Structures are given as C-alpha cells and as structure tokens.
Amino acid sequence: MVIGLLSYLDGLFYKDGLFRDTLNNYEASNKDFDLVFIGNSHSHSSFDPRVFELQLGAKTFNLAAPAQRLVTTQVVADMLLKETKPDLAVLNIFSLSLNETNNDAYKAFQLGTLDFLPHSVAKSKTIFKMFPFHEWPTAFSETLRYHYNWDNTSSFTAPYNYNLRYDVYKGFATYKTTYDSVAFKKFQKKYDKRDAEVKKLSSLQKQRIDAIIALFDKNNVPLLFVNAPDEAYHISTNFRTYAECITAYLKSKNQTILDLNLFKDTLGLEKEHYRDPNHLNTRGALLVSQFLADYVQSNYEIGKSISEEELHKNRYYLMKHGFPKTITSTNHTKDSELFTLGFRNTHLYYTDRNRIELAIEVDKETFSNTKMLLQYGFRDNKPGEEKFKTWITLDPANVLTYNNKHYAIVTLFPTKEELYDLELRLRSSSNQVVLTHDYLKL
C-alpha cells in the first residue's frame, strides 16, 4: 500500500525537465517509428525529426535528454526496444557520455531522465549501481526526494513551461537564438584548460559501449553512432582526443561512427549556427540534419511511414510546398506598414502535440529588429480577466532560411486546449495587426 501511494505521488512530486515533455510526447504516439535518436543534449539539439520526415519519409522521434550518460541511455534504449523496433537508432556519443564522476550533480542529471522512465529491471539495476544503499529510497521515489515541495506539485502530464526561444518538435529541442561574445569567452576559458591528451578509454567506458552494442544486436536493430558538432572539438585537445579514442574503439568493434566535427567546413557551420558553443541552434540543426539524412539514405534501409497528416505539421514540408495547409495565412500588401518593415506573409499552423507556430516570411534586406505583442484568451477566462500576453522581439540574426526564403519563427506553447482571440500586432504607434484568429482547439 505504501509503495502504491508513493508511486502515485511520484507523478506529482518531481523536479521538472525537458525529458518529461519528451517522454509524454513519445507516450502519446503509437511508437511505430522508423528512425529514433537517443543520447544527450547534443542529440536533442542537433537532430530535427522534421528534416528526416521530409527527406526520408521516415516517422522519426528524438528520445534524448540533457546531460544523459551512456549508462542511463542504456535504460532509455531498453524501454524503447521493448516497445518498438525502429529500422535505425542513432546514438550521439562523446566524452560526456562516458563521464561517470559520481557526485551529486552527476546523479541529479541522471535522475532527470530516470525519474520519468517506467519502472523496469534495467532502471533498478542502474540505480542500484549509481547510488549507495542509503540513497536507494530517495533515488527510487521522487516523493521522498521532493516531499517538501507541497505548494508546487503538478501532474506528470502537465504542459512543460518552455520559453519562446525554444524550437521543439518530437523530442528535438534547442534555441532559435545564437550566443554572444561574453558566452564565447567563458567557453574558451573553460576549454582552453582542457589540454590533457586522452590516449585510451577505461575498461568501464568500454563496458558501457559494449553493453549498448549488445542490446541493439540482441534486438536486431541497426545502431549508428554519431558525434554532433561542438566548438570544443576545435579548441580542446582533451575533447578532440577523447572523441578520437571513442571512434577508434567503436571501429575495433566493427561499429559505424560518423564524427560530424570532421565535416564542419563541408556543413558550413559558423557561430550563427550555435545556440551556445557546445550546442547547435535551429539553423545549425537544419544543416546537420540535412547532411545526416543524406548519409542515412545512402547507407541504410529506412521505412517511409510518415503520413500526409503528420507532414502538414512539419515546418519544412509546409515551407517547401508553399504552406498548403495552415490554420490561417495573411499576405502583407505593399501599401501596409508591415510590408515596409520587411514582412511578406504570416502563416499560423499546428505543429506537434498541443503546439502552434507562426512562420513570418520576411525580406532579409529590409527586415530589422521588430517588437510585437502576442496575446490570446482561454475558454475559462472570467469576464474582465486579462488574456495571456507576451512581448516578442523578432531579430534578423535569428531568421531561418529555407528553400531560398527567409522566416522569423515564433512557437507558441499554450497551457490549455482551447484558445480564443489570438492576436499578433506591432508594438508601435500604429499597433498594426499582423495576424488574428478567433478560435483554436489544440
């Protein structure tokens, strides 16, 4: 009875994180994916399912989580392979994947994945190994760990509180923005010190790699290892030689690894393609995903089970085909203030799982920083109650180029299923309306 009560309460007491939303999205699907990405933040920031859906026709999901080590990825993979057998799994691996410094920060990051996974033998074994005996109760129970947080409980399935910088789709999650010189100086200072050459992997690190290979072999699912682009590769001897040791070991095990850091120039990656020096942003993920999709198409047999209905929620499909199906679209005429500011068309459309998105086509030559007000109400708004409002600044530096057109992207993350009187307008003396829509049901 006590265990049952704790299991119930664990769905209310938890420390929130991206992986909760990813797993809810995964659980809401029918899980018959052709292609699945697993691993850490390099994976969920780099590999955009939209690109693989469009280029390969493959039903795709990104099941990665921040700061996830390979020992924890093993538990995710165990869950995945019990429920589905994709045509290909892609696992991002680099030095952090194998770093098991057993301190509180490391354990907290791993619980950020493990907390949201269903109970399993693999999960239990991992917790037993990761935590000393006296920490087992709190490691297994979020309620025991966060019981003091009574005034901040919420359902496991509650919407995740993304900020508007995020670009999210089927587990893929990164920022649309790029970093500044201050962030780069901090990064450079951190990685300049990491100059110790790595000459070989430890026996434990090899065991972790062997275990994940064996799991996929047992389930007859092809596994492709990749190493996503990271600026640290080019300034840190430690980071680069670690990657080289991982590559050498995987090749000795007859595994395929694609180190995308070696293709930086081919990909044309610049500062503008990173949200921070370690992670790609939307624009960088687009380039890398297109490259990887071509590689997968040339080297693997992948199913093509993505449906037309799902593609109509795919930003790049809509852009490629001229937005054939949207909630509403507005053309900004030459006599309008918006046209003068560089606005050409605005499209509102559904994207994955209770999200909507605005793609504002702009003329890159005349478009400049533009402040806007976005607001909408909910069905249960009381008379006179304020609508949801947020100020948005559209920055030319964050414009996305696709199919020779340029777009400012705004992703909305409503917390309720029905929206009323959605309105986007300029924050200027004219308050000109960019787009309106009376009613939306997510």
Protein Blocks (a to p, Z undefined) as FASTA:
>chain_A
ZZmmmmmmmmmgccddfklmmmmmmmmpnoiafbdceddfklmmmmcfklmmmmnopacd
dfbdehiafklmmmmmmmmmmmoccfbdcddddfklmmccfbfklmmmmmmmmmmpccdf
klmmmmmmmpcfklmmmmmpmklmmmmmmmlgccfklccdddfkbcceehiacdfbdcdf
klmmmmmmmmmmmmcccfbdcfklmmmmmmmmmmmmmnopacdddddddfklmmmmklmm
mmmmmmmmmmmnopacddfklmmmmnopafklpfbfkbccfklmmmmmmmmmmmmmmmpc
cddfbcfklmmmgmklmmmnopaacfbdcdddfkbmklmnopabdcddddeehiacdddd
ddfklgccdddddddddfklcehiacddddddddfklpcceehiacdddddddfbfbdgh
iacddddfkopafbdcfbdcZZ
